[in-house]
Amino acid sequence: VQLQASGGGLVQAGGSLRLSCASSRNIFDISVMAWYRQAPGKQRELVASITRGGATSYADSVKGRFTISRDKAMLYLQMNSLEPLDTAVYYCNAAYQVFNYWGQGTLVTVSS
């Protein structure tokens, strides 16, 4: 599975961005798709996930602000009410069969 993330950029606090992740495989065939992020000096953390059946899960820090969604070829992360603490490189991830696949990451910078 090849993943290509895009949509990052610089935004002011309170603003919105939508991240996209293009998948080379039909996303509805993939067990779990997820967005992770890694802030400078911190470990990579799970932000949101969606299962093949459509169940979603969010980190407490983004609940009510971020929404994960998908179609056949794309995974999305709608990010609203962005905060400086959301600044990080965001990665899409696919859990398919016994492997984990990663996209290259897209940088989101939120200015105060």
Residue frames as a rotation matrix with the C-alpha (Angstrom) as fourth column:
VAL 1
0.585 0.811 0.000 0.00
0.811 -0.585 0.000 0.00
0.000 0.000 -1.000 0.00
GLN 2
-0.618 -0.741 0.263 1.40
0.738 -0.662 -0.131 3.37
0.271 0.113 0.956 -0.99
LEU 3
0.452 0.743 -0.493 0.18
0.873 -0.482 0.074 6.45
-0.183 -0.463 -0.867 0.83
GLN 4
-0.560 -0.573 0.598 0.61
0.681 -0.729 -0.060 10.10
0.471 0.374 0.799 -0.13
ALA 5
0.153 0.588 -0.794 -0.39
0.915 -0.388 -0.111 12.75
-0.373 -0.710 -0.598 2.39
SER 6
-0.638 -0.293 0.712 -1.06
0.564 -0.808 0.173 16.38
0.525 0.512 0.680 1.52
GLY 7
0.339 0.891 0.301 -2.87
0.522 -0.444 0.728 19.46
0.783 -0.090 -0.616 2.75
GLY 8
0.216 -0.320 -0.922 -0.60
0.942 -0.181 0.283 20.71
-0.258 -0.930 0.263 5.50
GLY 9
0.018 -0.250 0.968 0.40
0.533 -0.817 -0.221 24.31
0.846 0.520 0.118 5.86
LEU 10
-0.909 -0.330 -0.255 0.52
0.402 -0.534 -0.743 27.35
0.109 -0.778 0.619 8.09
VAL 11
0.011 0.965 0.262 -2.69
0.446 -0.240 0.862 28.47
0.895 0.107 -0.433 9.75
GLN 12
-0.569 -0.141 0.811 -3.61
-0.533 -0.687 -0.493 30.82
0.627 -0.713 0.316 12.55
ALA 13
-0.964 0.254 -0.079 -5.06
0.212 0.557 -0.803 29.53
-0.159 -0.791 -0.591 15.79
GLY 14
-0.259 0.954 -0.149 -8.77
-0.220 -0.208 -0.953 28.97
-0.941 -0.214 0.263 15.40
GLY 15
-0.144 0.136 -0.980 -8.45
-0.975 -0.188 0.117 28.18
-0.169 0.973 0.160 11.72
SER 16
0.607 0.444 0.659 -9.10
-0.283 0.896 -0.343 25.01
-0.743 0.021 0.669 9.77
LEU 17
-0.417 -0.643 -0.642 -7.23
-0.895 0.167 0.413 22.67
-0.158 0.747 -0.646 7.47
ARG 18
0.782 0.555 0.284 -8.17
-0.483 0.827 -0.288 19.48
-0.395 0.088 0.915 5.68
LEU 19
-0.397 -0.915 0.076 -5.52
-0.729 0.364 0.579 16.82
-0.557 0.175 -0.812 5.24
SER 20
0.735 0.559 -0.384 -5.80
-0.676 0.557 -0.482 14.24
-0.056 0.614 0.788 2.50
CYS 21
-0.328 -0.805 0.495 -4.09
-0.595 0.583 0.553 10.90
-0.734 -0.113 -0.670 2.03
ALA 22
0.381 0.396 -0.835 -4.19
-0.915 0.292 -0.279 9.13
0.134 0.870 0.474 -1.29
SER 23
0.023 -0.295 0.955 -4.03
-0.472 0.839 0.270 5.35
-0.881 -0.457 -0.120 -1.15
SER 24
-0.616 -0.316 -0.722 -2.89
-0.788 0.259 0.558 3.02
0.010 0.913 -0.409 -3.89
ARG 25
-0.891 0.366 -0.268 -5.29
0.352 0.931 0.099 0.37
0.286 -0.006 -0.958 -2.56
ASN 26
-0.039 0.966 0.257 -9.03
0.048 -0.255 0.966 0.61
0.998 0.050 -0.036 -2.10
ILE 27
-0.674 -0.278 0.684 -9.40
-0.577 -0.380 -0.723 2.05
0.461 -0.882 0.096 1.39
PHE 28
0.319 0.878 0.358 -12.51
-0.941 0.248 0.230 -0.02
0.114 -0.410 0.905 2.04
ASP 29
0.644 -0.181 -0.743 -10.27
-0.014 0.969 -0.248 -3.11
0.765 0.170 0.621 1.83
ILE 30
-0.418 -0.902 0.111 -7.95
-0.038 -0.105 -0.994 -1.85
0.908 -0.420 0.009 4.57
SER 31
-0.125 0.390 -0.912 -8.59
0.846 0.523 0.107 -2.94
0.519 -0.758 -0.395 8.15
VAL 32
0.548 0.227 -0.805 -7.76
0.689 -0.669 0.280 0.35
-0.475 -0.708 -0.523 9.81
MET 33
0.046 -0.515 0.856 -6.76
0.661 -0.627 -0.413 3.73
0.749 0.585 0.312 8.42
ALA 34
0.574 0.108 -0.812 -5.41
0.785 -0.356 0.507 6.32
-0.234 -0.928 -0.289 10.78
TRP 35
0.510 -0.481 0.713 -3.80
0.012 -0.825 -0.565 9.71
0.860 0.297 -0.415 11.19
TYR 36
0.428 -0.500 -0.753 -0.83
0.898 0.142 0.417 10.10
-0.101 -0.854 0.510 13.52
ARG 37
0.793 -0.280 0.541 1.18
-0.054 -0.917 -0.395 13.16
0.607 0.284 -0.742 14.35
GLN 38
0.296 -0.775 -0.558 4.61
0.953 0.279 0.117 13.90
0.065 -0.567 0.821 15.71
ALA 39
0.983 0.008 0.183 5.43
-0.015 -0.992 0.126 17.23
0.182 -0.127 -0.975 17.28
PRO 40
0.232 -0.968 0.094 9.04
-0.312 -0.166 -0.936 18.40
0.921 0.188 -0.340 17.62
GLY 41
-0.616 -0.647 0.449 10.79
-0.634 0.070 -0.770 16.51
0.467 -0.759 -0.453 20.40
LYS 42
-0.101 0.677 0.729 7.80
-0.840 0.334 -0.427 14.25
-0.532 -0.656 0.535 21.06
GLN 43
-0.787 -0.098 0.609 6.77
0.092 0.958 0.273 10.73
-0.610 0.271 -0.744 20.21
ARG 44
-0.806 0.549 -0.221 4.40
-0.315 -0.082 0.946 9.99
0.501 0.832 0.239 17.39
GLU 45
-0.762 0.603 0.236 0.83
-0.123 0.223 -0.967 9.79
-0.636 -0.766 -0.095 18.64
LEU 46
-0.644 0.639 0.420 -2.44
0.757 0.455 0.469 8.48
0.109 0.620 -0.777 17.26
VAL 47
-0.934 0.338 -0.116 -4.84
-0.324 -0.938 -0.122 11.27
-0.150 -0.076 0.986 16.34
ALA 48
0.082 0.997 -0.009 -7.78
-0.823 0.063 -0.565 9.48
-0.562 0.053 0.825 14.73
SER 49
-0.928 -0.341 0.152 -8.64
-0.210 0.813 0.542 6.16
-0.309 0.471 -0.826 13.16
ILE 50
0.122 0.960 -0.253 -11.39
-0.942 0.032 -0.334 4.58
-0.313 0.279 0.908 11.11
THR 51
-0.441 -0.245 0.864 -12.01
-0.173 0.967 0.186 0.89
-0.881 -0.068 -0.469 10.69
ARG 52
-0.996 0.086 0.039 -13.11
0.064 0.303 0.951 -0.96
0.070 0.949 -0.307 7.58
GLY 53
-0.342 0.928 -0.145 -16.58
0.928 0.358 0.100 -1.04
0.145 -0.100 -0.984 9.10
GLY 54
0.024 0.331 0.943 -16.60
0.365 -0.881 0.300 2.72
0.931 0.337 -0.142 9.57
ALA 55
0.773 0.216 -0.597 -16.06
0.629 -0.137 0.765 2.96
0.083 -0.967 -0.242 13.32
THR 56
0.268 -0.662 0.700 -14.07
0.087 -0.707 -0.702 6.05
0.959 0.249 -0.132 14.27
SER 57
0.613 -0.181 -0.769 -11.92
0.790 0.095 0.606 6.87
-0.037 -0.979 0.201 17.25
TYR 58
0.514 -0.382 0.768 -10.18
0.065 -0.875 -0.480 10.08
0.855 0.297 -0.425 18.33
ALA 59
-0.545 -0.702 -0.458 -7.52
0.676 -0.043 -0.736 11.19
0.497 -0.711 0.498 20.75
ASP 60
0.196 0.651 -0.733 -9.05
0.950 -0.312 -0.022 13.11
-0.243 -0.692 -0.679 23.64
SER 61
-0.415 -0.491 -0.767 -7.09
0.386 -0.857 0.340 16.20
-0.824 -0.155 0.545 22.63
VAL 62
-0.981 0.010 -0.191 -8.84
-0.175 -0.450 0.876 16.45
-0.077 0.893 0.444 19.25
LYS 63
-0.533 0.845 0.052 -12.36
0.843 0.535 -0.052 15.19
-0.072 0.016 -0.997 20.02
GLY 64
0.388 0.815 -0.430 -14.98
0.689 -0.566 -0.452 17.60
-0.612 -0.121 -0.781 18.78
ARG 65
0.277 -0.362 -0.890 -12.47
-0.413 -0.881 0.230 19.45
-0.868 0.304 -0.393 16.61
PHE 66
-0.665 -0.588 -0.461 -11.16
-0.697 0.265 0.667 16.86
-0.270 0.764 -0.586 14.14
THR 67
0.495 0.808 0.321 -13.12
-0.524 0.571 -0.631 14.53
-0.693 0.144 0.706 11.88
ILE 68
-0.719 -0.682 0.134 -11.72
-0.354 0.526 0.774 11.53
-0.598 0.509 -0.619 10.03
SER 69
0.508 0.861 0.015 -13.45
-0.410 0.257 -0.875 10.36
-0.758 0.438 0.483 6.89
ARG 70
-0.629 -0.710 0.316 -12.72
-0.104 0.480 0.871 8.37
-0.771 0.515 -0.375 3.76
ASP 71
0.569 0.692 -0.444 -13.82
-0.735 0.186 -0.652 7.41
-0.368 0.697 0.615 0.32
LYS 72
0.990 -0.098 0.105 -12.57
0.128 0.930 -0.346 4.63
-0.064 0.356 0.932 -1.93
ALA 73
0.462 -0.856 0.233 -9.23
0.631 0.133 -0.764 6.24
0.623 0.500 0.601 -2.68
MET 74
-0.275 -0.540 0.795 -8.71
-0.071 -0.813 -0.577 8.95
0.959 -0.215 0.186 -0.07
LEU 75
0.084 0.225 -0.971 -8.47
0.978 0.167 0.123 9.35
0.190 -0.960 -0.206 3.67
TYR 76
0.045 0.028 0.999 -9.25
0.154 -0.988 0.021 12.77
0.987 0.153 -0.049 5.12
LEU 77
-0.249 -0.021 -0.968 -8.75
0.968 -0.036 -0.248 14.64
-0.029 -0.999 0.030 8.35
GLN 78
0.235 0.401 0.885 -10.82
0.330 -0.890 0.315 17.78
0.914 0.218 -0.342 8.77
MET 79
-0.355 -0.468 -0.809 -9.21
0.928 -0.074 -0.365 19.89
0.111 -0.881 0.460 11.47
ASN 80
0.334 0.550 0.766 -11.17
0.323 -0.830 0.455 22.78
0.886 0.096 -0.455 12.95
SER 81
0.940 0.068 0.335 -10.44
-0.249 -0.534 0.808 25.16
0.234 -0.843 -0.485 15.82
LEU 82
0.439 -0.847 -0.300 -6.75
0.551 0.518 -0.654 24.51
0.709 0.122 0.694 15.44
GLU 83
0.981 -0.194 0.012 -4.46
-0.104 -0.473 0.875 25.28
-0.164 -0.859 -0.484 18.36
PRO 84
0.337 -0.929 -0.152 -0.69
-0.908 -0.279 -0.311 25.86
0.247 0.243 -0.938 18.50
LEU 85
-0.186 -0.393 0.900 -0.38
-0.688 0.707 0.167 22.47
-0.702 -0.588 -0.402 20.25
ASP 86
0.750 0.476 0.459 -1.68
0.012 0.683 -0.730 20.85
-0.661 0.553 0.507 17.06
THR 87
0.514 -0.648 -0.562 1.56
-0.857 -0.369 -0.359 21.83
0.025 0.667 -0.745 15.32
ALA 88
0.060 -0.467 0.882 3.19
-0.267 0.844 0.465 18.63
-0.962 -0.263 -0.074 14.10
VAL 89
-0.703 -0.171 -0.691 4.00
-0.707 0.278 0.650 16.49
0.080 0.945 -0.316 11.12
TYR 90
0.167 0.868 0.468 0.88
-0.720 0.432 -0.543 14.46
-0.673 -0.247 0.697 10.33
TYR 91
-0.838 -0.484 -0.250 1.17
-0.537 0.658 0.528 10.96
-0.091 0.576 -0.812 8.90
CYS 92
0.385 0.913 -0.132 -1.43
-0.921 0.389 0.005 8.68
0.056 0.120 0.991 7.43
ASN 93
-0.709 -0.564 0.423 -1.23
-0.640 0.767 -0.050 5.00
-0.296 -0.306 -0.905 8.26
ALA 94
0.289 0.768 -0.571 -2.78
-0.863 0.468 0.191 1.85
0.414 0.437 0.798 6.86
ALA 95
-0.443 -0.308 0.842 -3.01
-0.645 0.762 -0.060 -1.43
-0.623 -0.569 -0.536 8.73
TYR 96
0.443 0.543 -0.713 -3.40
-0.894 0.324 -0.308 -3.98
0.064 0.774 0.630 5.94
GLN 97
0.583 -0.166 -0.795 -3.03
0.034 0.983 -0.180 -7.72
0.811 0.078 0.579 6.45
VAL 98
0.644 -0.353 -0.679 -0.07
0.765 0.316 0.562 -8.01
0.016 -0.881 0.473 8.82
PHE 99
-0.406 -0.887 0.220 1.73
0.892 -0.437 -0.115 -4.84
0.198 0.150 0.969 7.83
ASN 100
0.463 0.402 -0.790 1.63
0.524 -0.843 -0.122 -1.17
-0.715 -0.357 -0.601 8.72
TYR 101
-0.096 -0.439 0.893 2.15
0.962 -0.271 -0.030 1.33
0.255 0.857 0.448 5.93
TRP 102
0.094 0.019 -0.995 3.05
0.574 -0.818 0.038 5.00
-0.814 -0.575 -0.088 6.33
GLY 103
0.792 0.101 0.602 2.76
0.541 -0.572 -0.616 8.05
0.282 0.814 -0.508 4.16
GLN 104
-0.109 -0.964 0.242 5.55
0.744 -0.240 -0.623 10.61
0.659 0.112 0.744 4.02
GLY 105
-0.161 0.079 -0.984 3.99
0.888 -0.423 -0.179 13.15
-0.430 -0.903 -0.001 6.38
THR 106
0.010 0.194 0.981 2.65
0.595 -0.790 0.150 16.65
0.804 0.582 -0.123 5.94
LEU 107
-0.767 -0.458 -0.450 3.58
0.631 -0.404 -0.663 19.56
0.121 -0.792 0.598 8.20
VAL 108
0.395 0.865 0.309 0.89
0.600 -0.498 0.626 21.51
0.695 -0.062 -0.716 10.00
THR 109
-0.739 -0.620 -0.263 1.96
0.630 -0.497 -0.597 24.70
0.240 -0.607 0.758 11.74
VAL 110
0.421 0.904 0.072 -0.52
0.743 -0.389 0.545 26.63
0.521 -0.176 -0.835 13.87
SER 111
-0.653 -0.671 0.351 0.51
0.399 -0.699 -0.593 30.12
0.643 -0.247 0.725 14.86
SER 112
-0.183 0.559 -0.809 -0.83
0.964 -0.058 -0.258 31.88
-0.192 -0.827 -0.529 17.94
